[in-house]
Each structure stands twice: as C-alpha cells, then as structure tokens.
C-alpha cells in the first residue's frame, strides 16, 4: 500500500510550546503525521498572551491541523495516561526548560521503557556541552549570545535583534530534520533515540558572511553593517531609496555590475578599472552607494524593480507587512492560508515550505480549541469510556 503523505501513520505527542517546537510539529503535520498537542489546563503560553480571551493569531498560525488534548502531567494518573499514549507513539516533542521532563519522571529512559521505538525530540536553547546548558532561553537571549544582535543594525547604533524570530524557527526546522533522520535510522535499528537541537547551534551557520568577514579581515571589520553585506564583500549591496519606497539591490557578479551601469547610463563606471572587481568596488562602497541611491531615487519603486529584474540584476521591493498580507503569499495554497474556525470566523495558518511530488498536500484546517480533542483521543487510543472520561475531568486530570 502506498502512503498518500510522507508521514502517514506517524503519531506525534507534542508537548512543545511557543514557536520552536510547534513549528517543528507543524512541518510534520503538513507531511501527514498525526499531531496530538498535549497542553496544561491553562493551555500553552502563546494561546492567551494577548489581553483577552480570544486565541492569539500566533497560536493559530502554528497549530493548524493538530489535535488538542488537555492533560495534567503532574497528577500520577495524568502521567500514567501519557505513558500509555507513548506506547503507541512514534515521536514525543518538547522544548521545556532543561530538566523539566526528568522532574516529571518522563525523561527518555522512562519513555523508552514503555516503547523502545519512540523518539524523544528536545528543542533546547544551548548545547548540552556548553556552559549555559542548564539556562532557560528564548529567541531574544539566543540572538544576544550567538552574535546575531551584534551583527544586526548599523555601525553607529546599538546591537539590535533581528525582526524575525530566527533562533526559534531555525531551531524548530533543525529539530524537524533531526527527527526525520532518527525515523530513518529506526528503520535499520528498530529503536528510537533522544535527539536534541540547540537554537544557539542552529542559528550560528546563518552568520557565515559575518564570521567570514571577521576571519578574513583579522577582526577589523565592523560587526554591524546595516543593510550592507555582512562580510562587506559585495558592492553594490544595500537597500536604496526609490521615489516612493525602498528597493534591495545587489551585484553579486561583475556581469551584474556592468548591467547596472548600463541601466544607470554610467558607461564611465562600467569602463572604470577601479570598479572592475568586487574588492575594488568594496573599497569605494560609500561612493558607489551614493551613485546608485541618486539614480534609484528618481524612479518609482515598482518601475525600478521591473527595470532591474528585466535586465537580470538581483533586486526586490521592500514590502510592508500590510503589503505582504494583501499579496500572493496569502491564499488557499500559499504560505499564509485563511481558514474558517468553528465559529465561522476567518483565521490564518501557515502553509508548508516543503513540497514533495510523491506526498500529497495536507488540507489546512484551523488550530484546535484547548482540549478540543481530549475525549476523542483518549477514547480512540486508550479505549476510555465516557464514564471514565467524565470522572477524570471532574478530578482535574484531563
């Protein structure tokens, strides 16, 4: 029998919260895995962090297609129910503070004792062999300690966090990759394992240009280069003002530079031997940035982008979030997908960046209400009766 989706039949118990783990399990859900999101009685933190009782858009974006099971893991009966679910699961995902599962008596050894095939996947802030291994971490703290903040912003301004939650999502994506590798290895060994991904480790490779610039210059380059290349190795490479907006333009090759000179009607620059190579252009970066900005400033943003793209010069308009949300990235088959909830209101969930020709797309559905599937999951997987479920609810176990 051929599976419709790449992860058909894979059952994931999702203990994770905020962005890191939930994005990992969202990717698995979009490949067909069954995700049972196990939440405490108050729900995971992102559900309600905006004032009011309405579910946050952040929660909805990251939890479409999952089932929600409310379970008190601090109650011995809740722990027992969880371990019975583990017996039937392939993967358990968590990104609690270090040591939390062990304190609950639910570390890898306890999980493997009831199911040797289970994979425990842990999202961490710091690597197990680092001095900060036991510290709590969030996206902001990882950006601070990994060098991301020092590399973000302008040279004459303070360190700045990246606008995107890069540490959380890079960590979640790498955790997804680790789980896929463990599932594949299990086909040969028959056993699961404990996999960990530290956000700090996952974000470091994204600093390749910055680290290379530091090494190549002997540590003399400024840490923050604004919108210029992180290693100051490419020019032009910046965000330039158009007549009615901003456009990112870069010339990665000599051919790009020659084409840009023709567009600017600056044959003198195209023929100038002092601008003929990347190092030569980098050496007069301020002058060339001023020239490109002066030319771009007299042209409308969209017209400028059209001219550059037609000529083959890498560029893109700088879009506002309002423009993104009204553009082609939002739609039924796009990366931001409108879905109707039970009350008929439209919310949004993320689509998948993973496209496999042999794995059919999974239809997008709204994020679950807290505990929405508790009875269904426990009845279907553990055979609990209505009376048993009612008693567990009355005793605050589920």
C-alpha positions as CSV (number, residue, x, y, z in Angstrom):
1,X,0.0,0.0,0.0
2,X,1.4,3.4,-1.0
3,X,1.1,6.2,1.6
4,X,-0.7,9.4,0.4
5,X,1.6,11.5,2.6
6,X,5.2,11.1,3.5
7,X,4.5,10.8,7.2
8,X,1.2,8.9,7.1
9,X,0.9,6.6,10.2
10,X,3.4,8.6,12.3
11,X,1.9,9.6,15.7
12,X,3.5,12.6,17.5
13,X,2.8,13.6,21.1
14,X,3.5,17.4,21.1
15,X,4.4,18.8,24.5
16,X,6.1,21.9,22.9
17,X,5.1,25.5,23.3
18,X,5.6,29.0,21.9
19,X,7.4,28.9,18.4
20,X,10.3,26.4,18.4
21,X,8.6,23.1,18.9
22,X,5.2,24.0,17.5
23,X,6.8,24.9,14.1
24,X,8.6,21.6,14.1
25,X,5.4,19.6,14.6
26,X,3.6,21.8,12.1
27,X,6.0,20.7,9.4
28,X,5.4,17.1,10.4
29,X,1.6,17.7,10.4
30,X,1.8,19.1,6.8
31,X,3.5,15.8,5.7
32,X,0.7,13.7,7.1
33,X,1.8,12.9,10.7
34,X,-0.9,12.8,13.4
35,X,-0.1,15.5,16.0
36,X,-1.6,15.3,19.4
37,X,-0.8,18.6,21.2
38,X,-0.8,17.9,24.9
39,X,-1.4,21.1,26.9
40,X,-1.7,22.0,30.6
41,X,-5.0,23.2,32.0
42,X,-4.3,26.9,31.1
43,X,-3.2,26.0,27.6
44,X,0.3,26.7,26.2
45,X,1.6,30.2,26.8
46,X,1.0,31.6,23.3
47,X,-2.7,30.8,23.3
48,X,-3.7,33.7,25.5
49,X,-0.7,36.0,25.8
50,X,-2.6,38.9,24.3
51,X,-5.1,40.5,26.7
52,X,-8.5,39.0,26.4
53,X,-9.9,35.5,26.0
54,X,-9.6,35.2,22.2
55,X,-7.0,32.8,20.9
56,X,-4.0,34.6,19.5
57,X,-3.1,34.7,15.8
58,X,0.3,33.4,16.6
59,X,-1.2,30.2,18.1
60,X,-3.5,29.8,15.2
61,X,-0.7,30.2,12.6
62,X,1.4,27.5,14.1
63,X,-1.1,24.9,15.3
64,X,-3.5,24.3,12.4
65,X,-4.3,20.6,11.7
66,X,-3.3,19.4,15.2
67,X,-5.5,17.8,17.9
68,X,-5.5,19.3,21.4
69,X,-5.6,17.1,24.5
70,X,-5.7,18.7,27.9
71,X,-3.7,16.7,30.5
72,X,-2.3,17.3,33.9
73,X,1.1,15.6,33.8
74,X,1.8,16.5,37.5
75,X,-1.1,14.1,38.5
76,X,0.1,10.5,38.7
77,X,-3.0,9.5,36.7
78,X,-2.2,12.1,34.1
79,X,1.4,10.8,33.9
80,X,0.0,7.2,33.5
81,X,-2.3,8.2,30.7
82,X,0.6,10.0,28.9
83,X,2.8,6.9,29.2
84,X,0.0,4.8,27.7
85,X,-0.1,7.2,24.8
86,X,3.7,6.9,24.4
87,X,3.3,3.2,23.9
88,X,1.5,4.0,20.6
89,X,3.6,7.0,19.6
90,X,6.5,7.4,17.3
91,X,7.8,10.8,18.4
92,X,7.5,13.0,21.5
93,X,8.5,16.6,21.0
94,X,9.2,19.0,23.9
95,X,11.1,22.3,24.4
96,X,10.6,22.8,28.1
97,X,13.3,24.3,30.3
98,X,16.2,21.8,30.8
99,X,15.4,19.1,33.4
100,X,11.6,19.5,33.3
101,X,10.8,16.1,31.8
102,X,13.2,14.4,34.2
103,X,11.5,16.1,37.2
104,X,8.1,14.8,35.9
105,X,9.6,11.3,35.7
106,X,9.2,11.4,31.9
107,X,12.7,11.5,30.6
108,X,13.9,9.4,27.7
109,X,14.7,6.4,29.8
110,X,11.1,6.3,31.1
111,X,9.7,6.7,27.7
112,X,11.9,4.1,26.1
113,X,11.0,1.7,28.9
114,X,7.4,1.6,27.6
115,X,8.3,1.9,23.9
116,X,11.8,1.3,22.7
117,X,10.9,2.7,19.2
118,X,9.9,6.1,20.5
119,X,12.0,9.2,19.5
120,X,12.2,12.0,22.1
121,X,13.0,15.2,20.3
122,X,14.1,18.1,22.5
123,X,14.4,21.7,21.5
124,X,17.0,23.5,23.6
125,X,18.4,27.0,23.9
126,X,22.0,25.9,24.4
127,X,24.0,22.8,23.5
128,X,24.4,20.1,26.2
129,X,28.2,20.7,26.3
130,X,28.1,24.5,26.7
131,X,28.4,26.5,29.9
132,X,24.8,27.7,29.5
133,X,23.4,24.2,29.0
134,X,21.1,24.4,32.0
135,X,19.9,28.0,31.4
136,X,16.5,29.0,30.2
137,X,16.5,30.5,26.8
138,X,14.2,32.4,24.4
139,X,14.7,33.7,20.9
140,X,15.9,37.1,22.2
141,X,18.5,35.6,24.6
142,X,19.9,33.3,21.9
143,X,20.2,36.2,19.4
144,X,22.1,38.1,22.1
145,X,24.6,35.3,23.0
146,X,25.1,33.9,19.5
147,X,26.3,37.2,17.8
148,X,23.1,37.8,15.8
149,X,22.3,41.0,17.7
150,X,25.8,42.3,17.4
151,X,25.6,41.7,13.7
152,X,22.3,43.4,13.3
153,X,21.8,47.1,12.9
154,X,24.1,50.0,11.8
155,X,27.7,50.6,13.0
156,X,26.8,53.8,14.9
157,X,23.8,52.3,16.6
158,X,23.3,49.7,19.5
159,X,23.0,46.0,18.8
160,X,19.5,45.1,17.5
161,X,17.6,41.9,17.4
162,X,16.6,40.6,14.0
163,X,12.9,41.4,13.3
164,X,12.2,37.8,12.6
165,X,12.3,35.2,15.4
166,X,15.3,33.5,13.7
167,X,16.5,31.4,16.6
168,X,13.1,29.9,17.4
169,X,12.4,28.9,13.8
170,X,15.9,27.9,12.8
171,X,15.9,25.7,15.9
172,X,12.5,24.2,15.0
173,X,13.5,23.5,11.4
174,X,16.7,21.7,12.5
175,X,14.7,19.7,15.1
176,X,12.4,18.6,12.3
177,X,15.5,17.4,10.4
178,X,16.8,15.5,13.4
179,X,13.5,13.7,13.8
180,X,13.5,12.7,10.2
181,X,17.0,11.3,10.5
182,X,16.0,9.4,13.6
183,X,12.9,8.0,12.0
184,X,15.1,6.8,9.1
185,X,17.7,5.3,11.3
186,X,14.9,3.5,13.2
187,X,14.1,1.5,10.0
188,X,17.5,-0.1,10.4
189,X,17.9,-0.4,14.2
190,X,14.3,-0.9,15.3
191,X,15.0,1.5,18.1
192,X,14.2,5.2,18.8
193,X,16.6,7.6,20.4
194,X,16.8,11.0,22.1
195,X,17.6,13.9,19.7
196,X,18.4,17.4,20.7
197,X,18.8,20.6,18.8
198,X,20.1,23.8,20.4
199,X,18.8,27.1,19.0
200,X,22.3,28.6,19.5
201,X,23.8,25.9,17.3
202,X,21.1,26.2,14.7
203,X,21.5,30.0,14.3
204,X,25.3,30.1,14.1
205,X,25.6,29.0,10.4
206,X,23.4,31.9,9.3
207,X,26.3,34.2,10.4
208,X,28.5,32.7,7.7
209,X,29.1,36.1,5.9
210,X,29.7,37.9,9.2
211,X,32.1,35.2,10.6
212,X,33.9,35.0,7.3
213,X,34.3,38.8,7.2
214,X,35.7,38.7,10.7
215,X,38.2,36.0,9.9
216,X,39.2,37.3,6.5
217,X,39.8,40.8,7.9
218,X,41.6,39.7,11.1
219,X,38.8,41.1,13.2
220,X,38.9,44.6,11.8
221,X,35.5,44.8,10.1
222,X,32.6,46.5,11.9
223,X,30.3,43.9,13.5
224,X,27.2,45.8,12.3
225,X,27.0,46.7,8.6
226,X,23.4,47.9,8.3
227,X,21.8,46.7,5.1
228,X,25.2,46.1,3.5
229,X,26.7,42.7,3.1
230,X,27.5,41.1,6.4
231,X,31.1,40.5,5.5
232,X,31.4,43.7,3.5
233,X,32.4,41.6,0.5
234,X,29.8,42.6,-2.1
235,X,29.1,46.1,-3.6
236,X,26.6,47.4,-4.5
237,X,24.6,45.5,-1.8
238,X,22.2,47.7,0.1
239,X,18.6,48.9,0.4
240,X,18.2,52.1,-1.8
241,X,15.5,54.7,-1.7
242,X,13.2,54.9,-4.7
243,X,10.9,57.8,-5.3
244,X,8.1,56.2,-3.4
245,X,9.7,53.4,-1.3
246,X,12.8,51.2,-1.0
247,X,14.4,48.6,-3.1
248,X,17.1,46.0,-2.2
249,X,19.7,45.8,-5.0
250,X,22.9,43.7,-5.1
251,X,25.5,42.9,-7.7
252,X,27.0,39.5,-6.9
253,X,28.9,39.3,-10.2
254,X,30.9,41.6,-12.5
255,X,28.2,41.0,-15.0
256,X,25.5,42.3,-12.6
257,X,27.7,45.4,-12.1
258,X,28.1,46.0,-15.8
259,X,24.3,45.7,-16.4
260,X,23.5,48.1,-13.6
261,X,26.0,50.7,-15.0
262,X,24.2,50.5,-18.4
263,X,20.8,50.9,-16.7
264,X,22.1,54.0,-14.8
265,X,23.6,55.3,-18.1
266,X,27.0,55.3,-16.5
267,X,29.3,53.8,-19.1
268,X,32.1,55.6,-17.4
269,X,31.7,53.4,-14.3
270,X,31.4,50.3,-16.5
271,X,34.8,51.2,-18.1
272,X,36.5,52.4,-15.0
273,X,39.2,49.9,-14.0
274,X,39.0,51.0,-10.3
275,X,35.5,49.5,-10.3
276,X,36.2,46.3,-12.3
277,X,36.5,43.8,-9.4
278,X,34.5,43.0,-6.3
279,X,37.4,44.2,-4.0
280,X,37.8,47.4,-6.0
281,X,34.1,48.2,-5.7
282,X,34.1,47.3,-2.0
283,X,37.0,49.8,-1.5
284,X,34.8,52.7,-2.6
285,X,31.5,51.4,-1.2
286,X,30.3,54.8,0.1
287,X,30.8,56.5,-3.3
288,X,29.0,53.7,-5.2
289,X,26.1,53.5,-2.8
290,X,25.6,57.3,-3.2
291,X,25.6,56.9,-7.0
292,X,23.1,54.0,-7.0
293,X,20.9,55.8,-4.5
294,X,20.9,59.0,-6.6
295,X,19.8,57.1,-9.6
296,X,17.2,55.0,-7.9
297,X,15.7,58.0,-6.0
298,X,14.3,59.4,-9.3
299,X,12.3,56.3,-10.2
300,X,9.2,54.8,-8.7
301,X,9.7,51.6,-6.6
302,X,7.8,49.2,-8.8
303,X,9.2,50.7,-12.0
304,X,12.7,50.4,-10.6
305,X,12.2,46.8,-9.7
306,X,10.7,46.0,-13.1
307,X,13.7,47.6,-14.9
308,X,16.3,45.7,-12.7
309,X,14.5,42.4,-12.9
310,X,14.1,42.6,-16.7
311,X,17.8,43.3,-17.0
312,X,18.7,40.4,-14.7
313,X,20.1,42.4,-11.7
314,X,19.1,40.8,-8.4
315,X,16.6,43.1,-6.6
316,X,13.3,43.1,-4.7
317,X,11.0,45.8,-3.3
318,X,10.9,46.3,0.4
319,X,7.3,45.3,1.3
320,X,5.5,46.3,4.4
321,X,3.6,43.6,6.4
322,X,0.4,45.1,5.1
323,X,1.6,44.6,1.5
324,X,2.7,41.0,2.3
325,X,-0.7,40.2,3.9
326,X,-2.5,41.5,0.8
327,X,-0.2,39.9,-1.7
328,X,0.4,36.5,-3.3
329,X,1.9,34.9,-0.1
330,X,-1.7,34.8,1.3
331,X,-4.2,32.4,-0.2
332,X,-5.6,28.9,-0.2
333,X,-2.4,27.3,-1.5
334,X,0.0,30.0,-0.3
335,X,2.3,30.2,2.8
336,X,-0.3,32.1,4.8
337,X,-3.7,30.4,4.4
338,X,-7.1,31.7,5.5
339,X,-9.2,29.1,7.2
340,X,-12.6,29.2,8.9
341,X,-12.9,28.2,12.5
342,X,-15.9,26.5,14.2
343,X,-17.5,29.9,14.8
344,X,-17.1,30.8,11.1
345,X,-14.5,33.5,11.7
346,X,-11.6,33.5,9.4
347,X,-8.1,32.9,10.9
348,X,-4.8,32.1,9.3
349,X,-2.5,29.1,9.4
350,X,0.9,28.6,7.8
351,X,1.3,26.6,4.7
352,X,4.2,24.3,4.2
353,X,7.5,25.3,2.5
354,X,8.1,21.6,1.9
355,X,6.9,20.3,-1.5
356,X,7.3,16.6,-2.3
357,X,6.0,15.3,-5.6
358,X,5.2,12.0,-4.0
359,X,3.4,13.3,-0.9
360,X,0.0,14.9,-1.5
361,X,-0.6,18.3,0.2
362,X,-2.4,18.1,3.5
363,X,-5.5,20.3,3.6
364,X,-5.2,23.3,6.0
365,X,-7.5,23.4,9.0
366,X,-7.9,25.8,11.9
367,X,-6.0,25.4,15.1
368,X,-7.9,23.5,17.9
369,X,-9.5,24.9,20.9
370,X,-7.9,24.0,24.2
371,X,-8.7,20.4,25.0
372,X,-11.0,20.1,21.9
373,X,-9.9,16.5,21.2
374,X,-9.3,15.2,24.7
375,X,-12.2,12.8,24.7
376,X,-11.7,11.7,21.1
377,X,-8.0,10.9,21.6
378,X,-8.3,9.1,24.9
379,X,-11.3,7.1,23.7
380,X,-9.8,6.1,20.4
381,X,-6.2,5.4,21.5
382,X,-6.7,4.1,25.1
383,X,-10.3,2.9,25.0
384,X,-11.5,5.1,27.8
385,X,-15.3,5.1,28.3
386,X,-17.5,8.2,28.7
387,X,-17.8,7.5,32.4
388,X,-14.1,7.2,32.8
389,X,-13.5,10.4,30.9
390,X,-16.1,12.3,33.0
391,X,-14.5,11.1,36.2
392,X,-11.1,12.2,35.0
393,X,-12.5,15.6,34.1
394,X,-14.2,16.0,37.4
395,X,-10.9,15.2,39.2
396,X,-8.9,17.7,37.0
397,X,-6.8,15.0,35.4
398,X,-7.9,16.0,31.9
